[in-house]
Amino acid sequence: MADTSKLDTAIKFGAGRYRQERGLIGSCGEEVARFGTRPLVVTGPNSWAAVGEPLLEDFNAAGLAPKVEVFDGWCSFEAAEDLAKAARAHGADEIVGVGGGKIMDLAKAVGETAGLGTVNIPTSASSCAPFTCMSVMYTAEGGKKLSWRFDHEIDACLMDMDVIAACPIRFNAAGIIDAMAKRIEMLNGKPALSLDDTPVDVFTAYSVAEYTYRVLKDVALRAIEDNRRHEATKALNDMAFMNVPVTGVIANTTKSFRQSELAHVIYDGVRTIFTEEGQDAIHGEVVGVGLFCQLYFNGQQGQEQELRDLMRAMDMPLTFPDLGIKATDKNLDAIEEYIVNSRHYNSTDPADRRRLHEAVHEMA
């Protein structure tokens, strides 16, 4: 019988070259060498502590001359410019990102700033950031600034499943909810989508999002339990594939438009309005809480308990207070105003505004 716990792929899949398998850290050097020999490595302190030593050994064995920059801040234009200068000083011919979602976005932003390609090596399956043609940009303090969309793919995404299995479950759980969110958010106030009244790219992305939701609903809890035991099983492998490249395809299909709506606006609002209070919450955790608002706004209140049970089983936050933000009328009204002033809400119907108000309070 074939070993179905291993997904050994090397395919053109909307983000240049993609590989997902066990033990891949020992082969990343030869992959990076396809694109350059003097990479600037952008990484976070925890990620580098986890994989830096074997990765450097492999890079040296592949004849690469890397320069490592350990960064512990937000993905900002200022950081991207500083690291691009470091890349130029090194004579870098490729950017390599090693870390979680913020580092993945930062590596892409550095590559864009320096005019270089990017290879991303994620250390968690916490979001589709390793794969997508976009970086979420913040202020230096962590406030949301904008989404920087690129007109090209990254060079490669390389995901070692042994690394993903060793990752704290919090990050992979957040990635599951962020991936499942696309199906819920793309409805954004509607009970369903049809091809007759939906642009074909959006409908295609939604169809993939429905498939992603079904797969993750089935494998999520098994994957998280395997993650707790640090076992790179088929369930964990399936989860990572859904969280990163498949959800990345959803985003890339619509150029990151229409695949994230109210729950992601709430994430932006938390980063912007409650920068300090919500600083310890990670992306998928905030999106997950925002999904209770999105479900209510869609008229899908009957699905809230199922989502709540899944998130509770994965030890995820369920309310605004769980994120470190007091659920006062003032705070909830501030998030409501943030939504209303975003491009994701364009109704002038008072009934919709009342429904949004009620939906926001579902997060309390």
Secondary structure, 3 states (H helix, E strand, C coil): CCCCCCCCCCEECCCCEEEEECCHHHHHHHHHCCCCCCEEEEECHHHHHHHHHHHHHHHHHCCCCCEEEECCCCCCHHHHHHHHHHHHHHCCCEEEEEECHHHHHHHHHHHHHHCCCEEEEECCCCCCCCCCCEEEEECCCCCEEEEEECCCCCCEEEEEHHHHHHCCHHHHHHHHHHHHHHHHHCCCCCCCCCHHHCCHHHHHHHHHHHHHHHHHHHHHHHHHHHHHCCCCCHHHHHHHHHHHHHHHHHHHHCCCCCCCCHHHHHHHHHHHHCCCCCCCCCHHHHHHHHHHHHHHHHCCHHHHHHHHHHHHHCCCCCCCHHHCCCCCHHHHHHHHHHHHCCCCCCCCCHHHHHHHHHHHHHHC
